[in-house]
Amino acid sequence: MISEKMVNALNEQINKEIYSAYLYMSMSAYSTFIGLKGFANWFMVQYQEEMTHAMKIYDYVNDQGTQVKLMAISQPPTDFESPLDMFEKTLDHEKFVTKSINGLVDLAIEEKDHATNIFLQWFVTEQIEEEGNDNDIIAKLKLVGSEGNGLFILDKELAQRVFTPPAQTTE
């Protein structure tokens, strides 16, 4: 059984993961609006990943015999300056999530909650990948700029991304 403090922190993380999904859905909608359907696809896949993250934590809290308590989701931004602006905001947001996951790991260690610590290691690894992907796309956007053929080639590349559900960590 996990402590009330840990359950509350995990419930807050569920909220952060759902907000992340909502943010990426907003970025997908904006990308569609400006005619970059490949970018829209990339962000919609990101939305699906974030919802999966929220559900992994949701299932874990339930599996521990504790209560999931859902909270209000804040409205995400709806307008962006450019594709580069969206990905810089994405990277900043993922760094925020990384800090939050690290805080959960610290709390699990402090609480001597070995099961939760092990569970959270998947998220630690996932955040490394998330930030790396964002940095790669930011580098490409800086090379191609915000207009022209390079942007359309990158849009076509981002259109190829597909959602792959992660392996189950709980039964």
C-alpha positions in Angstrom: 0.0 0.0 0.0 1.3 3.4 -0.9 1.0 6.5 1.4 -1.6 9.2 1.1 1.1 11.7 0.2 2.2 9.4 -2.7 -1.3 8.9 -3.9 -2.0 12.6 -3.9 1.2 13.2 -5.8 0.3 10.5 -8.4 -3.2 12.0 -8.8 -1.5 15.3 -9.5 0.7 13.6 -12.1 -2.4 12.1 -13.8 -3.7 15.7 -14.1 -0.4 16.8 -15.6 -0.4 14.0 -18.1 -3.9 14.7 -19.2 -3.1 18.4 -19.5 -0.1 17.4 -21.6 -2.5 15.5 -23.9 -4.8 18.5 -24.0 -1.9 20.8 -24.9 -0.8 18.5 -27.7 -4.3 18.2 -29.0 -4.4 22.0 -29.1 -1.1 22.1 -31.0 -2.5 19.5 -33.4 -5.6 21.6 -34.0 -3.5 24.7 -34.6 -1.2 22.8 -37.0 -4.2 21.7 -39.0 -5.5 25.2 -39.0 -2.3 26.5 -40.6 -2.1 23.7 -43.1 0.6 21.5 -41.6 -1.2 18.2 -41.4 2.1 16.3 -40.7 2.7 18.5 -37.7 -0.9 17.9 -36.7 -0.4 14.1 -36.9 2.8 14.3 -34.8 1.0 16.2 -32.1 -2.0 13.9 -32.2 0.3 10.9 -31.7 1.8 12.9 -28.8 -1.7 13.3 -27.4 -2.2 9.6 -27.6 1.1 8.9 -25.8 0.2 11.4 -23.0 -3.2 9.8 -22.5 -1.5 6.4 -22.2 0.9 7.8 -19.6 -2.1 9.1 -17.6 -3.8 5.8 -17.8 -0.7 3.9 -16.7 -0.6 6.0 -13.5 -4.4 5.7 -13.2 -4.2 1.9 -13.3 -1.3 1.9 -10.9 -3.1 3.9 -8.3 -6.2 1.6 -8.7 -4.0 -1.5 -8.5 -2.6 -0.3 -5.2 -6.1 -0.2 -3.7 -6.1 3.6 -3.5 -8.5 6.1 -5.0 -7.9 8.0 -8.2 -9.1 11.6 -7.8 -9.5 13.5 -11.0 -9.0 17.3 -11.1 -9.9 20.1 -13.4 -7.8 20.4 -16.5 -6.5 23.9 -17.4 -7.1 25.3 -20.8 -4.0 25.1 -23.0 -2.9 27.8 -25.3 -4.6 27.8 -28.7 -2.3 30.1 -30.9 1.4 29.8 -31.6 3.9 32.0 -33.4 5.3 29.3 -35.6 6.1 25.6 -35.8 9.3 26.3 -34.0 7.4 28.1 -31.2 5.2 25.0 -30.8 8.2 22.7 -30.4 10.1 25.0 -28.1 6.9 25.1 -25.9 6.7 21.3 -26.2 10.3 21.0 -25.0 9.7 23.4 -22.1 6.6 21.4 -21.2 8.4 18.1 -21.3 11.2 19.5 -19.1 8.4 20.5 -16.6 7.1 16.9 -16.8 10.6 15.5 -16.3 11.0 17.6 -13.2 7.6 16.4 -11.9 8.5 12.7 -12.6 11.9 13.2 -10.8 10.0 14.7 -7.9 7.8 11.6 -7.7 10.9 9.4 -7.7 12.4 11.5 -4.9 9.2 11.1 -2.9 9.0 7.4 -3.5 12.6 7.1 -2.2 11.8 9.3 0.8 8.8 7.2 1.6 10.7 4.0 1.0 8.1 3.0 -1.5 10.1 0.6 -3.6 7.1 -0.5 -5.8 6.3 3.0 -6.8 10.0 3.8 -7.4 10.3 0.8 -9.8 7.0 1.8 -11.5 8.2 5.3 -12.1 11.5 4.3 -13.7 9.6 3.6 -17.0 8.5 7.3 -16.9 12.1 8.5 -16.2 13.3 6.6 -19.4 10.3 7.9 -21.4 11.1 11.5 -20.5 14.6 11.1 -21.9 13.1 10.0 -25.2 10.5 12.8 -25.2 13.1 15.6 -24.7 15.4 14.0 -27.3 12.7 13.9 -29.9 11.8 17.5 -29.3 15.4 18.6 -29.5 15.8 16.8 -32.8 12.8 18.5 -34.4 13.8 21.9 -33.0 17.2 21.5 -34.7 15.6 20.6 -38.0 13.2 23.6 -37.7 16.1 25.9 -37.1 17.8 24.5 -40.2 14.7 24.8 -42.5 13.1 28.0 -41.1 9.4 28.7 -40.9 8.7 28.8 -44.6 9.5 27.1 -47.9 10.2 23.6 -49.1 12.2 22.5 -46.0 9.1 23.1 -43.8 6.9 21.0 -46.2 9.5 18.2 -46.3 9.6 18.2 -42.5 5.8 18.2 -42.4 5.8 15.1 -44.7 8.3 13.4 -42.3 6.2 14.2 -39.2 3.1 12.8 -41.0 4.8 9.3 -40.9 4.7 9.1 -37.1 2.3 6.5 -35.7 1.2 5.7 -32.2 2.6 2.6 -30.7 1.2 1.6 -27.3 3.8 0.9 -24.7 4.2 -2.6 -23.2 2.0 -3.2 -20.2 3.7 -2.5 -16.9 0.7 -3.6 -14.8 -1.8 -6.3 -15.2 
